């Protein structure tokens, strides 16, 4: 079935992609089962070498991948280059893993006990449209490094860079069938990953509603699952903070990728005694965000992904909404939406629900306990920032906020060498960092007797 891929900055069709059906998916999974058997039989150092070649192929293709992402997803060219580079870095990082996938020798009586980290088999990776390249790589790179094969479903709206990454893998010499990209509908290809018994694990990034459904579906086969879901993260600004820096960087913390970021700091909590001063400083920073043609290197924010998504975002800013101030956005073709700051109350849907667009809600708080209470008053728990000059407070609040990824006096983005994931309904399990390989292996215990008494 052909499917038009739209440039969100121009509304023009940039490509037509054939969508896979259930039969295509089953055939791909069968190929992946065969490919995985030969992949795990390869010498570990050889697997590492092939992953490094894949990283090199991505490195040589960064400009093409980035341009493709600009036209498919409306990402700014600077961000898109960073995202393609991230794929290379994640591959290089995990390319070191195959011959370092250590087990343990555990002291026991009457014999030798050793453990092995065995691959799972075929892993299904389901990717959302907001960061098509990095999120794909965070799944496939450690999965392949741990000895698995991968079937990967990009989002319907943004399949182009994933398809190209699949081609680069083959060009780099990865065996046929080892990493297959299957464009298709979530309800068809994604669901089949959940129901097919030869897919031994599903890595899902997307909305909490779909993640819950996938977890429930996986339960019937006790299928392993990693979930990276939504967020409504708090940017907490204390009265003793460097307010100039906190205000200057707050737009980046929420409006990067037009707010279509699960880690977007979309709730700003400001201590009441500096609230007015912070808003004074925030206003020029927001008005200064350069929104426009994403292929222009000076652009800081592009369009939203689709007309449907823009309508959803606009629903959070109805007539009469408590708009404090807004930036500019182009008019005409493209799914544009201006950076928008709302001075809401604590129960306004714009303050409580994930908007996934360039809308941020600001509220005052009284003291540290109040800040922590407001920050934690959500089912989400993905990321957040804490601005203060008091190191002890920075640590106390970091420990008290129920979220997986916090940054102090910064809006740290995801690092491939540190763990990433959510508390509460923001997810299950961790990606990236040294421990991600555990999520793609089973521990096997083997005992060998060395004495009669065993
Ligand atoms: P979505 O849940 O609608 O779709 C995500 C992926 O799941 C797509 O590939 C889609 O085709 C597929 N899918 C849809 N229904 C399915 C089903 N029944 N079975 C299997 N697969 C199915 O999410 P989206 O709108 O593409 O992405 C936005 C959401 O993703 C936001 O909520 C955002 O917070 C979240 N997100 C989270 C992270 C994180 O790491 N925590 C990162 C990026 C995005």
Boltz pocket constraint, residues with backbone or C-beta under 6 A from the ligand:
constraints:
  - pocket:
      binder: B
      contacts: [[A, 126], [A, 127], [A, 128], [A, 129], [A, 130], [A, 131], [A, 135], [A, 153], [A, 154], [A, 155], [A, 156], [A, 184], [A, 185], [A, 186], [A, 187], [A, 189], [A, 190], [A, 191], [A, 205], [A, 206], [A, 207], [A, 208], [A, 210], [A, 211], [A, 213], [A, 214], [A, 227], [A, 228], [A, 229], [A, 230], [A, 231], [A, 261], [A, 262], [A, 354], [A, 356], [A, 382], [A, 422], [A, 426], [A, 427]]
      max_distance: 6.0
